[in-house]
């Protein structure tokens, strides 16, 4: 059997156009694309035929920065709820971070533990990042051979004891192993050398107290160290996760202009929120690095538009309600992470419209570039013959309000609750299979996601 989807607005390349996509249900691959809308009677009987009318057909999103936390902290999030939330937002592939699960993905046996936990639970496809921690260099190549897409490390304490940060000496040891591979090293780029001034007002309820505790200098210093290290290992691509500090952009641009293999991501919350609007005593806005001022946000947008920043991800980093300190509003002691799975496309479209951003740019940042970054660009990220039949049907004009009830991740805590957004995902398909329908949710839909 085949699945056929047709619309007058299919995003092929850079412009929506009339087209019809044909997917082989056995292989899950796109077999044909016609540059016109075709009627049902153009195809064999028993074809699954979907006419989206004028609604958009977009490539499935690839979220390359997600903390699913299972096993070990499944009460924070899990593969079942996390991938449901992803699918509800048109995300057809997530790449799971090596922490905050127990055990972390730092050895081959730990990877197998995580894959066993994920088996049969996923509504979208799932790939895995490995982790670099002090002393695990011998495990890196076995993890590459087992299929991890790259490795993440921290230059500042991660917040969980089983994933310690690395020193410059640790990085030399790991980068010397990774430089001979096609892998990538991801950096949480904050470097705390205690040289920055401490917050003047220690009130833990004030967002400014937290913001002052994580100044932009931490990111700029970390990225300066990373680019210095890259010069010793020029064949190894390095990647900055969740960039928030505009002051680091000149360092990044100089490194890229100098030929270093440096790529960068930012997050929906750095593009859609600003510290000027964050109320005190609201820890749901806390993340590391922090959300910064309005002017900083616009510089991040500019860097995204000019190609300095490659992709946009969620950094979905949930926790249980108690750790978020919602009752007492203590921002300083709350877990730092923002839950976004399911909202990213609508958030970026809503904010992008204010800046003249088209849907092709948004899909480039959230699908194609993210797939390329995660080593998945041979099968994910665009609608093309031979690629996986991952797509979503999207209404760009439909408006909705984010409510707790509409969130599909496990702990329904998000700074976006109450926010009015534009652009609604109606259906999501993975390899031609329906995995989400906004009218029926997940009723009668089985988790068919693969572990990549």
N, C-alpha and C positions, 0 to 999 in steps of 0.2 A: 504494500500500500504506500501511497505517497501523500504528503501534506502540501497543499497549495495555499499561498496567501497572496492576495492582490490588493492594491491600493493605488490611488492617484498620487500618493506622497510616500514613496519608498526612498530611504536614504541610501543611495548607491554613490559612493565617492563623496562629493562635497555638496550635492544639491538634491533635495527631494524631487522625485519624478515619478510618473506612472510606471509601474512595473509589476511583474508577477514572479514570485519565488517558488521553486519546486524543491521539496526536500524528500529524500529517500528515507522512509521510516525505519528501514533495517539498519542502515549505516549511520543515520542521523546527519548526513551531509547534504549540502545544497548541490543539486545536480544540474539545475537549469535556472536561468534568470532571463525573463523576457521583458523588453523595454516597452511594455504596454499592459493595460489591464485586460485579463482574459476571463471569459465566462466559464462557468462550471462545466458546460457541455464540451469544452475543449479538452477535457481530461477523462481518463477511464472511469468506469463505475467504481464505487467504494473509495474514491478519492476523498480525503478530508479537505474540504474546500472552505476557505475563510475569505470573505469579502470585507475588507476594513473600510471601504468607501473612501472618504477623504482623510480619515485619521492616519497618522504617520506610522509607518513600519520602520523601526530603528534596530540597528545591531544591538544584541544584548550587552549590557554594561559589564565591565571587568573591574571589580573592586580589589585592588592589590594590597590592601592594608586593613585586615579584619582580625579581631581577637575573638575567637569562638570558645576558648577557655576550657574545652572538654578534652580529656578527663581532668579531674582534680578540683576544678572550680565550676562545675556544671550548673551550680545554683546561680552563678553570675550570667552565664550564657551557655548554649550548647549547639551542636550541629543542627539539630532539628529546628529549634526556634530561630537560630541565627540565619540559616539558609532560607527559612520561610520569609523572614523579614527582608532578606536580600531579594528574593524572587518578587515580592510585592512591590519593589521599586525598580523592576526591570533588570536587576543584576542577575546574570546567568552564570557567572564564575566569580568566586571569591578566592583570595590567596590568604591562608591562615597564618597568623604570626606565631613565632615559636614560644612565646609566653602569652598568657598567664595560665596555661594549663600546667598540671602536675602529672607526669614530668614534662619539662620543656623539651622542645624538639632540638636537642643538642647532641644526640647520638642516634645511631641506626635503630637500636632497640626502642628508644623513646618515640621515634617516628612510627614504628610499627604499632606501638601502643595507641598512638593517636589515630592512626588509620583504622585500627580495629574498632575504636570507639565511634568513628564516623560512619562506618559501613552501614548502609541501608537507611541512613537518617537524613540524607541531604536532598533538598529540593532544587539546588543548583549544583554545578560542578565545583569541586574544591581542589585547589592546589595548595602546596605547603612551602613556607619559608623555613630554613633551618636557622640555628642560632650560633653565634660566636661568643663564647665566654672564656674566661681564663683557663688555659690548659686543655681545651678540647680540639686542638689542631688535628690530631690523628683521626678524628671522626668526620672531618669535613669532606674528604673525597668519597668515602663510603656513602655519605648522605647525598652527594651529587649523583653518584651512580644509582641511588635509589629513587631519584627524581625530584629532589627539592630544587626549587627555582632560584635559590640564592640564600644569603645569610644576613641576619640582622644582629647588630651589636649596639650597646649603649656606652656612651662616653660619660654618663652620669648615672647615679643609682636608679635602677628600673622601678623600684617600689615593691619588688618581690624577691625574696632572698635566694630563690633557686635560679635566678638569672642575674648574676652580678655583672657590673660594668667592667670594661676592659681598659688597660693602660696602653700607652704608646708601645711599650715592649710587647704586650700581648698582640697588638695589631701587626707589628712586624712579623711575628711568628705565624699569624693566620694569613696575612696577605702574601707571604712568600709561598704558602701552599696554594692559595686561590689564584695567583697570577698565571698559572699554567693551565687554567681551566676557562670555560666559557661562562662561569658563574658571575655573580654580582655581590658586592658587599654593601649592605644597607646600614646607615648610621642614624641612630637617635642622636642628633647633633646639638647637644648642650654640654658644655665643658665648665664645670664649676671649680674654678681655682681660688674661690673665696676672696678674689681681689675686688669684687664689686661692692658698693655700699649696701649695708643692710637696710631693710625697710624702716622708714622713719616712724611710721605709725604701726605698732604691732597688733592692732585690733584684728583678730582672725575672722571677723564678720565682713570686713571691708574687702571688696575685690581688689582695690588698689594695693592692699597689703600683699596679696598673692602676686599681683602683677609686678610689684617692685622686687619680689623675691626671685623672680625668673627674668632678669633683664635681657634685652636683645644681645648684650655682650656675650652671654653664654653661648648663643648660637653662632655668632660671628667668630668667636675664639675656636669653637669646635670645628667649624668649616675651614678655618685657616689651617688647623692641624691636619684635617683630612686631605686638603689639597697639597700640603707639604708631603704627606705620606705617599700620595698618588705619584708624585714625581719619582719616587723610588720603585714604584710598581706600575708603570704606565700602561701595561696591557690589561690591567684589572679595572673594570668599570666599578665606580662607586656611586652610591645613590643616597641623597639626603631625604629622609622621610619627614613628613609633616612640617615643612618650612613655615615659620610664622614671622620671622624677623626680616623686615625689609633692609635693615642695615647690613645684612649678609649678602645682599644681591651683588654689590660690586666685586666681592671676592669670587662669587660663583661665575659671574660673567667673565672675569679675567681668566679663571681656570678653563672655562669652555673655549674662550678665544685662543688660549694657549695650547689647545689640543688635548687637554685632559679629558678622559672619559667620565664625565660627571653629569649625572641626571638628577632631577629634583621633582618632588611631589609637594603639593599642598593639600589642604583638606577643605571640605565644604564649610566648616565652621570658621575658618580664617577668611573665607570669602563672603560669608553671609552674616557674620556677627561682628560687633565691635565693642571694645571694652567700655566705651563712653556710655553705652546703653545698658550695661549689666547691673542689675540691682545688687545691693549688698545683702549678704545672708542667703545667697542663692547658689549653692555648690553644684547644681546641675550644669552650670556654665564653666566649671573648672576642667581644664585639660592642660597637658604639659607637652610642648611649651604653651604658654597662655594665649588667649585671644587678646589682640592688641588694639591700638587706637584706630580711629577711622582713617586717618592719613596713611597709616601703615597698611591698612587693608587695601586701599586703592593702589599702592605700589605693588602689592602682591598680585592684584588683578592685572596691572600693566605688565608684570614679568610673565604672567601666564599668557597674555595676548601676544607678547613678542617672542615667545618660545624659550625664554630662560627657564621657566618651569614647564615640565613635560606633561604632568598628569595630575588629576584630582581624585582623591580617595576619601573614604569615610574616617579611617582610624576609629572604627567602632570599638569602643573600649568600655564595656559596661561593668557594673558590679551590683551587689545586692543593696537594697535600700539603706540598710544600717550603715554601710561604709560610705555612703554619699552624704551622711550627716545632714539630712534634709530637715530634721526636727530642730536642731539647735543652730543650723546655718553656719557652722564652722567651716569656712572655705579652706583654711590652712590645713586642717587635719583630714578633710574629705578625700576620697579616692579621686584621682585626676583622670577623667575620661568622659567622652561625650558619645552618646548613643545616637546613631544616624541611619542605620540600615533601613532601607525602604524609602528614604526621603531625598536622597542626593540629587536625582535628576530634577525633581520639582524645585528643590532649593536653588540649584544652579540656573535653571531656566527662569525662575522668578527674579533672581538678582541679575542674571545676564540680560534680560529684557531692558533693564534700566541703563545698560551700558552698550546697547546695540549689538549684543552677542547673538549669533545665529545658532541653530541646533547643530549644524555640522561641526562647529568649533567645540561645542559641549561634548558631542559624541567622540570627537578626536581625543579630547582630554580624558574622558571617562571610559572609553572603550578601546580604540585602536592603540593609543600611546600606552595605556595601562597594560594591554595585552603584550605589547612589544617589551615593555619593562620587565614583565614577569615571564618572559620566554615562551609566550603562548601565541605569538603572532602568526604561526603557521596554521592555526585552527580557530582562533577566536578574534573578535574585535571588528569584524566587518562582514557585510553581506556580499559574498563572492562564491562562485562555483568552487567546490572542493572544501569549503569551510564548514564548520558545524552550523547546523540550522538553528542558531540561537537568535531570537528576536523578540521584540515587544511591540504591542499595539498601544499607541500613545495619543491622547487628546491634548494638544498644546494649549487649548483655550479653557479647559475645564478647571474651575477653581474649587478649592476645598480647604477646610480648617483641620489642622493637626490636632487630634484628640488622643488621650491615653488609650481609648478603646480601639483606635485605628492602628496603633503600633503593634507589630507582630513579633518583636524581640521579647525576651523573657522578662526583664525588669523594665517596666514601662516608665522610665525616667528619661526625659529629654528636654533641653532648653527650647525646643521648637514647639512644644505643646501650646496651643492657642494661636499659633502663627497661621496666617492665611497664605496659601501657596497656589501657584498656577501651573498647570501641566500635570495630567493624571495618567498613570499607567493603568491600562484597562486589562491587558492580558500579557503574560510572559510565557515564552516557549523555550525549552532547552532541547536541542537536537530534534526539533519538530514536535515535541511533546508539551502539552499544556501543563504548566506548573503553578500558575496563579491566574485567577479570574477575579476582578474587583467586585463582581456581582455575587459570586458564590464563595469567595475566599479560597480555602483549600479543601472544601468539601468534595469527597470522592476523588481527590487527586493524590496519587502516590508519589513518594520521594524517589525520583529516578536519576538524581545527580550522581556523577561519577567522581572518583578520586583520581586526579590527574597526576 
